[in-house]
Amino acid sequence: MLIRALLVLTMSGLLSQPGTLSPEERALATFVDASNDGALTLLERVVNINSGTMNFAGVREVGAVFRAEFDALGFRTEWVDGASFGRAGHLVADHPGQGPRILLIGHLDTVFEPDSPFQKFERVSPTAARGPGITDMKGGDVILLQALKALQSTGQLESMNVIVVMTGDEEAAGRPLTASRAALTKASEGADVAIGFEDGDGNPETAVIARRGTSGWDLQVTGKPAHSSQIFNAENGYGAVFEAARILDAFRETLAGQPHLTFNPGVMLGGTAVEFDRPASRGTGFGKSNVIAEHAVVSGDLRALSLEQFASAKQAMQDIVSASLPRTSATLTFDDGYPPLAPTPGNERLLTLYNRASVDVGAGQVVAVDPDKAGAADVSFVAGRARMILDGVGLMGSGGHTVNETADLRTLPSMTKRMAVLLARLHRDGAK
């Protein structure tokens, strides 16, 4: 009881003086405060269920917990089986109603598989707890749910038009992406608003209106094998390793420094013989110092903020690859992953509405995070579909994707209040 009392006092100190709230909105905030203990209990429960992406049973178990919660709120729920894309599947909960169609996005999986030493929820202070996926993003899932519960408590949810998708493979998306993201893209049809509950940069003063997309790339280089004493001559050329080095350095000279564009060679192998397992991102190489390398393989990623930036970078990289050194050849292939979420006026408008809600509940100003600090996320798959998109509004903290993943529990009620008020206003006023 002492810990909970200290937590309530600290939460009160976190918030600034609230602004203008209607009686119904004040009732939403009151419900969130009164139900925060229950939210913490639910958070601990789901964090303690291992749901590493490849632990299909664990992902389904977390999905079942949330499914029961949505059923109790009157949603029509469905488990979308993931066999066709090699994953556990997704939870979809639909609540048809009046007004703007609002898509809320979460995910059930974490990066911590059953063999990880990091498995359980641990309270580390009155205002903080550590646990696998506590911020990324089981805390966000709880905020999403608690905001809807608040709306139900005031009778507003009854007429709202809301659909929720909680994917089971955000941390390692199944392939093909057209299959693994089909449920999400289907849910986005006709959506006026889409909101993702990732933790963004962990700062409650920021939210995400733009994210860079990702693409993998593989470079395969071939040279002419010969005695090393004959390298660089017209007959034998430069070998595969030098050609790979030329290409990578030309990538750096040509593309490095462009705003929002990054490209990283993550692994490189070269020699007389190379074996590379791309899915596992590991391999072996064999060669001798007195033999010109016949093969080289490089695998990396490319990140950009718009489809146009992706296209320009890919063309520049292909042009560099095609200008081969003598007696070498190379091919560059791309494996597109998450699309970019480019900033739009609609996204900026939604951030403005969210900021107003945050100020009015006393949680302070919110500004857009630098997109370079926002990694890829599921919300990007609805870019160009929903008119207004916002992300990074989940539970805040630090240490994501590490054994030090820690939540600032003071942000659980404050982020929930912001969202409940925003959703109520979107329903009342429309997605204008």
NORRAJO-V311641 format. One record per residue. N is the residue number from 1. SS is DSSP state (2 for helix, 1 for strand, 0 for the rest). OMEGA is omega as a letter, one per 20 degrees, with the letter a starting at -180 (* if undefined). Layout:
n=N ss=SS omega=OMEGA
n=N ss=SS omega=OMEGA
This chain:
n=1 ss=0 omega=a
n=2 ss=2 omega=a
n=3 ss=2 omega=a
n=4 ss=2 omega=r
n=5 ss=2 omega=r
n=6 ss=2 omega=r
n=7 ss=2 omega=r
n=8 ss=2 omega=r
n=9 ss=2 omega=a
n=10 ss=2 omega=r
n=11 ss=2 omega=r
n=12 ss=2 omega=r
n=13 ss=2 omega=a
n=14 ss=2 omega=a
n=15 ss=0 omega=r
n=16 ss=0 omega=a
n=17 ss=0 omega=a
n=18 ss=0 omega=r
n=19 ss=0 omega=a
n=20 ss=0 omega=r
n=21 ss=0 omega=r
n=22 ss=0 omega=r
n=23 ss=2 omega=r
n=24 ss=2 omega=r
n=25 ss=2 omega=r
n=26 ss=2 omega=r
n=27 ss=2 omega=r
n=28 ss=2 omega=a
n=29 ss=2 omega=r
n=30 ss=2 omega=r
n=31 ss=2 omega=a
n=32 ss=2 omega=r
n=33 ss=2 omega=a
n=34 ss=2 omega=a
n=35 ss=0 omega=a
n=36 ss=2 omega=r
n=37 ss=2 omega=r
n=38 ss=2 omega=r
n=39 ss=2 omega=r
n=40 ss=2 omega=r
n=41 ss=2 omega=r
n=42 ss=2 omega=r
n=43 ss=2 omega=r
n=44 ss=2 omega=a
n=45 ss=2 omega=a
n=46 ss=2 omega=r
n=47 ss=2 omega=a
n=48 ss=0 omega=r
n=49 ss=0 omega=r
n=50 ss=0 omega=r
n=51 ss=0 omega=r
n=52 ss=1 omega=a
n=53 ss=0 omega=a
n=54 ss=0 omega=r
n=55 ss=0 omega=a
n=56 ss=2 omega=a
n=57 ss=2 omega=r
n=58 ss=2 omega=r
n=59 ss=2 omega=r
n=60 ss=2 omega=a
n=61 ss=2 omega=r
n=62 ss=2 omega=r
n=63 ss=2 omega=r
n=64 ss=2 omega=r
n=65 ss=2 omega=a
n=66 ss=2 omega=r
n=67 ss=2 omega=r
n=68 ss=2 omega=r
n=69 ss=2 omega=r
n=70 ss=2 omega=r
n=71 ss=2 omega=a
n=72 ss=2 omega=r
n=73 ss=0 omega=r
n=74 ss=0 omega=r
n=75 ss=0 omega=r
n=76 ss=1 omega=a
n=77 ss=1 omega=a
n=78 ss=1 omega=r
n=79 ss=1 omega=r
n=80 ss=1 omega=a
n=81 ss=1 omega=a
n=82 ss=0 omega=a
n=83 ss=2 omega=a
n=84 ss=2 omega=r
n=85 ss=2 omega=r
n=86 ss=0 omega=r
n=87 ss=0 omega=a
n=88 ss=0 omega=a
n=89 ss=1 omega=a
n=90 ss=1 omega=r
n=91 ss=1 omega=r
n=92 ss=1 omega=r
n=93 ss=1 omega=a
n=94 ss=1 omega=r
n=95 ss=1 omega=a
n=96 ss=0 omega=r
n=97 ss=0 omega=a
n=98 ss=1 omega=r
n=99 ss=1 omega=a
n=100 ss=1 omega=r
n=101 ss=1 omega=a
n=102 ss=1 omega=r
n=103 ss=1 omega=r
n=104 ss=1 omega=a
n=105 ss=1 omega=r
n=106 ss=1 omega=r
n=107 ss=1 omega=a
n=108 ss=0 omega=a
n=109 ss=0 omega=r
n=110 ss=1 omega=r
n=111 ss=0 omega=a
n=112 ss=0 omega=a
n=113 ss=0 omega=a
n=114 ss=0 omega=r
n=115 ss=0 omega=r
n=116 ss=0 omega=r
n=117 ss=0 omega=a
n=118 ss=0 omega=a
n=119 ss=0 omega=a
n=120 ss=0 omega=r
n=121 ss=0 omega=r
n=122 ss=1 omega=r
n=123 ss=1 omega=a
n=124 ss=1 omega=r
n=125 ss=1 omega=r
n=126 ss=0 omega=a
n=127 ss=0 omega=a
n=128 ss=1 omega=r
n=129 ss=1 omega=r
n=130 ss=1 omega=r
n=131 ss=0 omega=a
n=132 ss=0 omega=r
n=133 ss=0 omega=a
n=134 ss=2 omega=r
n=135 ss=2 omega=a
n=136 ss=2 omega=i
n=137 ss=2 omega=a
n=138 ss=2 omega=r
n=139 ss=2 omega=r
n=140 ss=2 omega=r
n=141 ss=2 omega=r
n=142 ss=2 omega=r
n=143 ss=2 omega=r
n=144 ss=2 omega=a
n=145 ss=2 omega=a
n=146 ss=2 omega=r
n=147 ss=2 omega=r
n=148 ss=2 omega=r
n=149 ss=2 omega=r
n=150 ss=2 omega=r
n=151 ss=2 omega=r
n=152 ss=2 omega=a
n=153 ss=2 omega=r
n=154 ss=0 omega=r
n=155 ss=0 omega=a
n=156 ss=0 omega=a
n=157 ss=2 omega=a
n=158 ss=2 omega=a
n=159 ss=2 omega=a
n=160 ss=1 omega=a
n=161 ss=1 omega=a
n=162 ss=1 omega=r
n=163 ss=1 omega=a
n=164 ss=1 omega=r
n=165 ss=1 omega=r
n=166 ss=1 omega=a
n=167 ss=1 omega=a
n=168 ss=0 omega=a
n=169 ss=0 omega=a
n=170 ss=0 omega=a
n=171 ss=0 omega=r
n=172 ss=0 omega=a
n=173 ss=0 omega=r
n=174 ss=0 omega=r
n=175 ss=0 omega=i
n=176 ss=0 omega=a
n=177 ss=2 omega=r
n=178 ss=2 omega=r
n=179 ss=2 omega=a
n=180 ss=2 omega=r
n=181 ss=0 omega=a
n=182 ss=2 omega=a
n=183 ss=2 omega=a
n=184 ss=2 omega=a
n=185 ss=2 omega=r
n=186 ss=2 omega=a
n=187 ss=2 omega=a
n=188 ss=0 omega=r
n=189 ss=0 omega=r
n=190 ss=0 omega=a
n=191 ss=0 omega=r
n=192 ss=0 omega=a
n=193 ss=1 omega=r
n=194 ss=1 omega=a
n=195 ss=1 omega=r
n=196 ss=1 omega=a
n=197 ss=0 omega=r
n=198 ss=0 omega=a
n=199 ss=0 omega=r
n=200 ss=0 omega=r
n=201 ss=0 omega=r
n=202 ss=0 omega=a
n=203 ss=0 omega=a
n=204 ss=0 omega=r
n=205 ss=0 omega=r
n=206 ss=1 omega=r
n=207 ss=1 omega=a
n=208 ss=1 omega=r
n=209 ss=0 omega=r
n=210 ss=0 omega=r
n=211 ss=1 omega=r
n=212 ss=0 omega=r
n=213 ss=1 omega=a
n=214 ss=1 omega=r
n=215 ss=1 omega=r
n=216 ss=1 omega=r
n=217 ss=1 omega=r
n=218 ss=1 omega=r
n=219 ss=1 omega=r
n=220 ss=1 omega=a
n=221 ss=1 omega=r
n=222 ss=1 omega=r
n=223 ss=0 omega=r
n=224 ss=0 omega=r
n=225 ss=0 omega=r
n=226 ss=0 omega=r
n=227 ss=1 omega=a
n=228 ss=2 omega=a
n=229 ss=2 omega=a
n=230 ss=2 omega=r
n=231 ss=0 omega=r
n=232 ss=0 omega=r
n=233 ss=0 omega=a
n=234 ss=0 omega=a
n=235 ss=0 omega=a
n=236 ss=0 omega=r
n=237 ss=0 omega=a
n=238 ss=0 omega=r
n=239 ss=2 omega=a
n=240 ss=2 omega=a
n=241 ss=2 omega=r
n=242 ss=2 omega=r
n=243 ss=2 omega=r
n=244 ss=2 omega=r
n=245 ss=2 omega=r
n=246 ss=2 omega=a
n=247 ss=2 omega=a
n=248 ss=2 omega=a
n=249 ss=2 omega=r
n=250 ss=2 omega=r
n=251 ss=2 omega=a
n=252 ss=2 omega=a
n=253 ss=2 omega=a
n=254 ss=2 omega=a
n=255 ss=2 omega=a
n=256 ss=0 omega=r
n=257 ss=0 omega=r
n=258 ss=0 omega=a
n=259 ss=0 omega=r
n=260 ss=0 omega=a
n=261 ss=0 omega=r
n=262 ss=1 omega=r
n=263 ss=1 omega=a
n=264 ss=1 omega=r
n=265 ss=1 omega=a
n=266 ss=1 omega=a
n=267 ss=1 omega=a
n=268 ss=1 omega=r
n=269 ss=1 omega=r
n=270 ss=1 omega=r
n=271 ss=1 omega=r
n=272 ss=0 omega=r
n=273 ss=1 omega=a
n=274 ss=1 omega=r
n=275 ss=1 omega=a
n=276 ss=1 omega=r
n=277 ss=1 omega=a
n=278 ss=0 omega=r
n=279 ss=0 omega=r
n=280 ss=0 omega=a
n=281 ss=0 omega=r
n=282 ss=1 omega=r
n=283 ss=1 omega=a
n=284 ss=1 omega=r
n=285 ss=1 omega=r
n=286 ss=1 omega=r
n=287 ss=0 omega=r
n=288 ss=0 omega=a
n=289 ss=0 omega=a
n=290 ss=0 omega=r
n=291 ss=1 omega=r
n=292 ss=0 omega=a
n=293 ss=0 omega=a
n=294 ss=0 omega=a
n=295 ss=1 omega=r
n=296 ss=1 omega=r
n=297 ss=1 omega=r
n=298 ss=1 omega=r
n=299 ss=1 omega=a
n=300 ss=1 omega=r
n=301 ss=1 omega=r
n=302 ss=1 omega=r
n=303 ss=1 omega=a
n=304 ss=1 omega=a
n=305 ss=0 omega=a
n=306 ss=0 omega=r
n=307 ss=2 omega=r
n=308 ss=2 omega=r
n=309 ss=2 omega=r
n=310 ss=2 omega=a
n=311 ss=2 omega=a
n=312 ss=2 omega=a
n=313 ss=2 omega=a
n=314 ss=2 omega=r
n=315 ss=2 omega=r
n=316 ss=2 omega=r
n=317 ss=2 omega=r
n=318 ss=2 omega=r
n=319 ss=2 omega=r
n=320 ss=2 omega=a
n=321 ss=2 omega=a
n=322 ss=2 omega=a
n=323 ss=0 omega=a
n=324 ss=0 omega=r
n=325 ss=0 omega=a
n=326 ss=0 omega=r
n=327 ss=0 omega=r
n=328 ss=0 omega=r
n=329 ss=1 omega=a
n=330 ss=1 omega=r
n=331 ss=1 omega=r
n=332 ss=1 omega=r
n=333 ss=1 omega=a
n=334 ss=1 omega=r
n=335 ss=1 omega=a
n=336 ss=1 omega=r
n=337 ss=0 omega=a
n=338 ss=0 omega=r
n=339 ss=0 omega=r
n=340 ss=0 omega=r
n=341 ss=1 omega=a
n=342 ss=0 omega=r
n=343 ss=0 omega=r
n=344 ss=0 omega=r
n=345 ss=2 omega=r
n=346 ss=2 omega=r
n=347 ss=2 omega=r
n=348 ss=2 omega=r
n=349 ss=2 omega=r
n=350 ss=2 omega=r
n=351 ss=2 omega=r
n=352 ss=2 omega=r
n=353 ss=2 omega=r
n=354 ss=2 omega=r
n=355 ss=2 omega=r
n=356 ss=2 omega=r
n=357 ss=2 omega=a
n=358 ss=2 omega=r
n=359 ss=2 omega=a
n=360 ss=2 omega=r
n=361 ss=0 omega=r
n=362 ss=0 omega=a
n=363 ss=0 omega=r
n=364 ss=0 omega=a
n=365 ss=0 omega=r
n=366 ss=0 omega=r
n=367 ss=1 omega=a
n=368 ss=1 omega=r
n=369 ss=0 omega=r
n=370 ss=0 omega=a
n=371 ss=2 omega=r
n=372 ss=2 omega=r
n=373 ss=2 omega=a
n=374 ss=0 omega=r
n=375 ss=0 omega=r
n=376 ss=0 omega=r
n=377 ss=0 omega=a
n=378 ss=2 omega=a
n=379 ss=2 omega=a
n=380 ss=2 omega=a
n=381 ss=2 omega=r
n=382 ss=2 omega=r
n=383 ss=0 omega=a
n=384 ss=0 omega=r
n=385 ss=0 omega=r
n=386 ss=0 omega=a
n=387 ss=0 omega=a
n=388 ss=1 omega=a
n=389 ss=1 omega=r
n=390 ss=1 omega=r
n=391 ss=1 omega=r
n=392 ss=0 omega=a
n=393 ss=0 omega=a
n=394 ss=0 omega=a
n=395 ss=0 omega=a
n=396 ss=0 omega=r
n=397 ss=1 omega=a
n=398 ss=1 omega=r
n=399 ss=0 omega=a
n=400 ss=0 omega=r
n=401 ss=0 omega=r
n=402 ss=0 omega=r
n=403 ss=0 omega=r
n=404 ss=0 omega=a
n=405 ss=0 omega=a
n=406 ss=1 omega=r
n=407 ss=1 omega=r
n=408 ss=1 omega=a
n=409 ss=0 omega=r
n=410 ss=2 omega=a
n=411 ss=2 omega=r
n=412 ss=2 omega=r
n=413 ss=2 omega=a
n=414 ss=2 omega=r
n=415 ss=2 omega=r
n=416 ss=2 omega=r
n=417 ss=2 omega=r
n=418 ss=2 omega=a
n=419 ss=2 omega=r
n=420 ss=2 omega=r
n=421 ss=2 omega=r
n=422 ss=2 omega=a
n=423 ss=2 omega=r
n=424 ss=2 omega=a
n=425 ss=2 omega=r
n=426 ss=2 omega=r
n=427 ss=2 omega=a
n=428 ss=2 omega=a
n=429 ss=2 omega=a
n=430 ss=0 omega=a
n=431 ss=0 omega=a
n=432 ss=0 omega=*
